[in-house]
Amino acid sequence: MESSSEAGAPAVPLGDAVLMSELFAAAGAGLYAVDAHGVVIACNPWAERLLGYAPDTLIGVNAHEALHPRAGDGRDLPLHRSVLEDVALGKRCSGDRAVLLRADGSALQVSWSAAPLPDAAGHGNGAVVVFHDASAQRKRDGQRADRYAHSETMREQAEYDLAEIAWLAELTLAMVSTLDAEEALRRLVRLLVPRLADTAVIHLAQGRAPQRTAWAHQEPGILPALPSAVMSLPDAPAHVHVLQQVMRGAGIQHVTVPAGGFGADLLGVAEAVEVLVVPLRLHATTFGALTLARAAASPPFNEEDHAVAEEVARRTALGLDNSRLHAAQADIAATLQRALLTDLPDVPGVELAAHYESAQRTAEVGGDWYDAFPLDGGDTALVIGDVTGHDIKAASRMSELRNMLRALAVDRPEESPGEILRRLDMAQARLTLADSATTVFARLSPDSSGSWDMAWSVAGHPPPLVVTADGNATYLTGGKSLLLGARPTTERPTAEAKLPAGATLLLYTDGLIESRTQSLDTGMTRLRQHATTHHHLPLPQLCGQLARELGDPRDDITLIAARIPSSS
């Protein structure tokens, strides 16, 4: 059975009409049609449900008057003109922020689209309107915006926290990257401004009065450039009072700003109006105090600033404690090292001197040693050596090797230095005295002319240096062989030379000539030049001068020297 259509309209098969009716009813959106007067002539159930109309009651309602908000109703709802005006020219139109009124007068947020009603419908210039409930979507959009805003806040907080952690790590690095406590504090205060304060000052507990040690201001030129000029500025009396309280065990303190501000003192020059003093304390030991000051243009310190300042102070105190412990350990190590070294004998006709400096950047005992002892017939043995390693084990093996060499030399004084070193190498290999070591063993023998004969053997060690009375410096390159421990049974040569009156013999370890910043050849050239320059100095001063000018502070520095008196 077929349905009829109006004149001029194409016939629609009954099955298709039923399908269209079902689709119209089941569409997931509200749909209604209005005639040229804006009266609803058709709608689907979705439109009725969304707008709150009972079935078939929406038909005949003037859509623009009943469904659209009106001006002056006091509800401040968005207004829009009739869709008939928009589709009059045969155009489609749409919007996503419209409001339709339900039957009970409540507002329904919708997104919509409209199109002209086909002429074949026979209702003039009407329109078809399709609309969706946009309130749920807008709610989801609002929730999405809230989540985005929250995620942005969390991201910004995470970035701030990460920057804070990185900054604190930088502060920690400044404290641990050097064992010089004062240099570490100077680095630290430069990192504190302007992030935490306009001015940062550190006083250390030294004696009765705290000693100002490091300072920084965020603007160059506010504080004097010369450290001596800054040190000449006094601390304000109120500041001194608070510092003394902190040194006696008080916690974080505020300095009361005097009426009229600070005077011609450090805080006055820094134009401080708010001052915080934080103890540098660890394990009930107060190392000093950190003073943080802000000028009038900066915000006052808040609770978060207090927490950060206390964390900075805690890390600073930890760094100072580490420096103190290292200094104590280094002093113990140096004392032990010197205890393992021997006193020089009194040798008629020869002046002897020795110098030892432990590595400044370690707190360990090394394997360097020097030695001098008398042999039969008026001869004197001179030794310089270095056992591989830089620990207690190396020091212990150094002591064993030194004593073994002494015993072998005294037992058979008639043997040449090379033969004695060969027996030492064989003995240490059998007894495992050391994995490897380098040494120079020299024998000095007086002759009737006032000169001294020298016989020596070198086992992998830098060569001896001889400086004559007129300043001519020469390396003795003979008598060379492998280091001890490389090939114990190898024959070791002995070289001989004459030391004239006024000559100076220098034996030394590689800490004097080798470092990460220069090659061995460069170091040996510099040693020869400096020895020539300072050859006139008394022997102890010569050794000390060479160590200061040439030595690598990251390594042990050891010298032993012998000088033949001038014939005059």
MIKOL-65401 format. One record per residue (C-alpha): x, y, z; residue in one letter. Coordinates in steps of 0.05 Angstrom, whole numbers, plus 5000, padded with zeros to 4 digits. Example, Ala and Ser with C-alpha at 12.3 -4.5 7.8 and 13.67 -1.06 7.14 Angstrom:
524649105156A;527349795143S;
END
This chain:
500050005000M;502650674979E;501851345012S;499651944973S;503452604968S;501453314954E;501053564883A;507953644854G;511253224908A;514352564889P;510751954916A;514251604974V;513550854979P;510050625043L;515950235067G;520550845060D;515451285096A;515250805155V;522950785156L;523351545155M;518151585211S;522151105253E;528651475241L;525152135256F;522651855322A;529151515342A;534052065323A;538752225380G;537152965376A;531153415382G;527953605316L;522154045300Y;519454425239A;516055095237V;511855415184D;512656115157A;509356395220H;514156035267G;508855535290V;511254825303V;508154365252I;512153735268A;516953475321C;520052825343N;519552515412P;526752735429W;524653465420A;518753365466E;522753025520R;528453525518L;523654115521L;519053805573G;512753765531Y;507753205534A;506852805470P;503453205414D;503153845457T;508954185423L;505254185357I;501954865346G;506555245393V;509755885366N;517055685372A;520056375375H;515356625428E;515056005471A;521955705463L;526556315458H;528456765517P;525757475516R;529158125534A;527458415602G;525457765636D;531057875688G;534557215675R;540257495632D;539756925582L;542856985512P;538057245460L;537757085386H;533157255330R;528256785297S;531156235254V;526256435200L;530257075190E;536656675183D;533856165133V;529656645094A;534956685041L;535355935035G;541655875077K;543355385131R;545455665199C;547755395266S;550155575335G;553255245396D;551455725453R;543955805448A;538555725500V;531555435490L;526155485543L;522854855569R;515454805581A;516654965654D;520655585636G;527455295654S;533255415607A;536354875564L;543154995535Q;543354735464V;547454705402S;543254745340W;542854785265S;537155015220A;535454935146A;529855195102P;523654755099L;523054445030P;517954784985D;514754104974A;512454095046A;507254615028G;508355065089H;511555665057G;518355925082N;518755485143G;524855185175A;527354535204V;531254585269V;535654035298V;538354145369F;542553765420H;542753835496D;549354215504A;549254245580S;552553565589A;557753735537Q;559054405568R;559654075635K;564653595605R;568254185573D;568354535640G;571053925674Q;576253855620R;578154585628A;578654485704D;583053875694R;587454255646Y;587954835694A;589654355750H;594753995707S;597854665689E;598254855763T;601354175779M;606254255721R;608254945744E;609054685815Q;613154095791A;617654565751E;618455005812Y;620054415856D;624954145804L;628354825800A;628654855876E;631754155879I;636754345825A;638654975862W;639554605928L;643854095891A;648054665863E;648954925934L;651054235957T;655954175900L;658954855918A;660254585988M;663053905969V;667054075906S;672754365947T;675854196014L;677554926025D;671955136072A;672655886060E;672655795984E;666455355990A;662855896030L;664656435980R;661556005925R;655455875968L;653656605983V;654056785910R;648656265897L;644156515952L;643157205921V;638257415895P;634356765899R;633756765975L;636057445996A;639058105971D;645058016017T;648157386045A;653557376098V;656856786134I;660256846201H;664256256229L;665156106302A;672456276316Q;674456456387G;670156936426R;667457346367A;664257056304P;668857166244Q;665857446180R;668156966126T;663957036063A;659057546035W;655357725972A;650258235947H;645658155888Q;647958805856E;655258925840P;658059555870G;653659585932I;658959265976L;666259465968P;670059065917A;676158945960L;675458426015P;679458866062S;674559426053A;668658976068V;672258706130M;673159416154S;665559516157L;663159346227P;657258906243D;651259276271A;650559206347P;643658886339A;646758396289H;652458226335V;647658096392H;643557606350V;649957266324L;652257156396Q;645456856414Q;645956376355V;653056176373M;650556016443R;645255536415G;639255966396A;635155786335G;633356216275I;632956946294Q;630557606266H;634858226274V;631058826299T;632159406252V;634160026291P;629860646286A;632161016224G;635360386196G;642360106202F;648260576202G;655060556170A;655659816181D;655259226133L;647659166136L;646859916130G;651159936067V;646859366040A;640559776055E;637559196094A;630559286124V;629358556144E;634758086169V;634457346184L;640156976221V;640256216214V;644955776255P;649855326218L;649054746266R;649953996261L;650053466317H;649654016370A;655854356341T;654855066318T;659755226262F;657255936250G;651256326225A;648156506158L;645357206154T;640157356100L;637958076088A;632758386043R;632059116022A;625559516021A;623959325949A;623858575965S;618058205998P;618858016071P;621157326091F;615356826096N;614856126125E;617155806061E;623356246061D;624756036133H;624355306113A;628955396053V;633855806095A;634155256148E;635354726094E;640955146064V;643955226133A;643554476146R;647154316081R;652354846095T;653654576165A;654353876136L;659554136086G;663354496141L;663253866184D;665953456126N;671553966115S;673253946189R;673453196190L;677653166127H;682553676156A;683153256219A;684152616179Q;689252946133A;693153196194D;693152496223I;695352206156A;700952706149A;703252586220T;703351836209L;707051926143Q;712352356176R;713051846232A;714751326180L;720251766151L;727151766183T;731352306214D;737352496173L;744152306201P;749852796213D;755052666159V;761753026163P;763253386098G;756053356070V;749953766085E;743353386082L;736253636079A;729453326064A;722353576051H;715753216052Y;708653486037E;702553046037S;697253115984A;692453676003Q;686353365971R;686652696004T;686852456076A;690951836063E;697951606077V;702151536015G;707851095991G;713251635983D;719551576025W;726551846032Y;732351566072D;739551696089A;744051256131F;751551146141P;755350566111L;762150276127D;768350666107G;765051356116G;760251256058D;753151516061T;747051216028A;741551666000L;734851375978V;728451645948I;722651195930G;715251125916D;710950505927V;704850435883T;698450625919G;695951165965H;693250836027D;695350506092I;697349886054K;702050276010A;705050626071A;706049956106S;709449656045R;713650276037M;716150186109S;717749456097E;721349606031L;725350176063R;727549736121N;729349166075M;733549626032L;737149876093R;738649176116A;741248946048L;745649556040A;748649506110V;749548756105D;753848796041R;756549506036P;761649275985E;756249135933E;754549655881S;747750015884P;745349615824G;746948955859E;743449175922I;737249375884L;737248705848R;737348335914R;731848795940L;727548645880D;728447895888M;726947935963A;720748355955Q;718147895900A;718947295946R;716147646008L;710948065969T;713148706001L;710149135945A;706549035879D;711249535847S;715550115868A;720650605840T;727050825874T;733851145868V;739350855912F;745751265915A;752351175953R;756551785968L;763951675982S;768752236002P;775552305968D;781852665990S;780553275945S;774253505980G;769753235925S;765252635934W;764352035889D;757251825874M;754951135851A;747551025838W;742350585807S;735350795785V;729350325785A;723950655744G;724651315781H;725952035756P;733452145750P;737752515801P;739253255788L;745953565803V;746854315808V;753954575810T;756355175850A;755655635790D;748455415778G;749354925721N;743954385729A;744553695698T;740453055702Y;744352425715L;741351955663T;745651345675G;744150725717G;736950655692K;732950005696S;725749765705L;721649915767L;721749425824L;716948855816G;717048855739A;722648335730R;725948145796P;731747755767T;734048295717T;741048575724E;741049285748R;746649755725P;750550235768T;752950915744A;758351355774E;759852095776A;763852595816K;760453125857L;765053735860P;765454215918A;759354655922G;755054175882A;747854005904T;744753325891L;737053285888L;733052655892L;725452745887Y;718852385873T;714252505813D;709652965853G;714853505841L;715053455765I;708653115740E;701353335743S;694953325703R;696654005674T;703653875649Q;707753315618S;713552975652L;718553305604D;715653985619T;716053855694G;723353635689M;725154245649T;721854695701R;725454345758L;732154455725R;730655185713Q;728155315784H;733854925815A;738655375776T;735056005799T;734855815872H;741355415878H;744355945924H;739055835978L;740655446041P;739054716029L;732554666071P;729955306039Q;731655045970L;727554415981C;721654806008G;721855315952Q;721954785898L;716054425931A;711955065935R;713355295864E;713154635827L;709454115868G;702553845850D;698353925914P;694153325892R;700152865902D;705352755956D;711753145946I;718352865972T;725453115964L;732252935995I;738353355979A;745753325993A;750553905985R;758153855982I;761154456018P;765154945977S;772654875982S;773155606003S;
END
